[in-house]
Amino acid sequence: MNRCVTFLIGILLIAATGCITPERIAGDMPAQEVTQLSATPVPFQSTPPAVTLTTSAPKTTVSATITRPPVITPKKTQAQISDSELNARIQDAKNRLDQLKDSDRADTIVRPAQPPLYCEIRESKELGYLIDTQTGDMSFMKGDYGSIDINLFRRNMTPGHDYIILHTHAMDWYICRGGGTIGLDTFSLSDLAAASGLTEQGYHVQKMIAVSDKNYEVFPKIRDDWKTKDEVYKGVEDIEQRMEVKFSIYDPYWKKTFYDVDSIMPLLAKELNYTYIVNHVVLA
């Protein structure tokens, strides 16, 4: 295989990284809930106050109604389901996604080879599950080829609740001019930035899980401390400058920069103060 073909396949590998797309969040903000408090009304008195006169000194007795402010019971945050119940739901969602990610349920297709790269490509749509840690409810959704819109998750979320977000990175393969490879990957940079937008809207994302060739988990060490898109990409730039190693490459054909997230993820998780786990092994 010549160097040109090798380069193209390398780009395809990096480009295969699926992602949760956060770009549409800003235009679809959920309406805020408004709670109206009504105080107990003061009864109207139709009878004037009684007045008693004496020969020594006037003494006035006035009957009055004393009203107290209504007792408002603060709304309690619903308790989370037990750890055993939550772990069972997470494992159930992982198993289902692992079975479905390369099936007809994921609309798996094979695209014929076309110029200029002449690559035959097998692709599946990304699938996801949302788990509400307060109620235990699980919601299934289907995304697109190579991405899944974060709003598909948000539509099933309640402000103030905590959630686990799972999605697939399917086992897509590419055969280019006789050479074959499989695209398997961890999170994309878009995945890491998506939870920040949800946090700004009042939702709590405990962790994100990618189901691919392995199970990948990531979550901030401080609750709700998900970094924004700018902070994520700034973290990559800082690592590249500090280590003097490039984890990205600009492709003039696609006019886009691609990132080797698999290699940089353990370093980036530390940079962002995240915990990063691969198949139950903590890497950051």
Stockholm file with secondary structure:
# STOCKHOLM 1.0

chainA/1-284         MNRCVTFLIGILLIAATGCITPERIAGDMPAQEVTQLSATPVPFQSTPPAVTLTTSAPKTTVSATITRPPVITPKKTQAQISDSELNARIQDAKNRLDQLKDSDRADTIVRPAQPPLYCEIRESKELGYLIDTQTGDMSFMKGDYGSIDINLFRRNMTPGHDYIILHTHAMDWYICRGGGTIGLDTFSLSDLAAASGLTEQGYHVQKMIAVSDKNYEVFPKIRDDWKTKDEVYKGVEDIEQRMEVKFSIYDPYWKKTFYDVDSIMPLLAKELNYTYIVNHVVLA
#=GR chainA/1-284 SS CCHHHHHHHHHHHHHTCCEEECTTSTTCCCCCCCCCCCCCCCCCCCSCCCEECCSSSCEECCCCCCCCCCCCCCCCCCCCCCHHHHHHHHHHHHHHHHHHTTSGGGTCEEECCCTTTTEEEEECEEEEEEEETTTCCEEEEEEEETEEEHHHHHTTCCTTCEEEEEEECCCEEEEETTEEEEECCCCCHHHHHHHHHHHHTTCEEEEEEEESSSEEEEEESSTTCCCCHHHHHHHHHHHHHHHTCCCEEEETTTTEEEECHHHHHHHHHHHHTEEEEETTEECC
#=GC SS_cons         CCHHHHHHHHHHHHHTCCEEECTTSTTCCCCCCCCCCCCCCCCCCCSCCCEECCSSSCEECCCCCCCCCCCCCCCCCCCCCCHHHHHHHHHHHHHHHHHHTTSGGGTCEEECCCTTTTEEEEECEEEEEEEETTTCCEEEEEEEETEEEHHHHHTTCCTTCEEEEEEECCCEEEEETTEEEEECCCCCHHHHHHHHHHHHTTCEEEEEEEESSSEEEEEESSTTCCCCHHHHHHHHHHHHHHHTCCCEEEETTTTEEEECHHHHHHHHHHHHTEEEEETTEECC
//
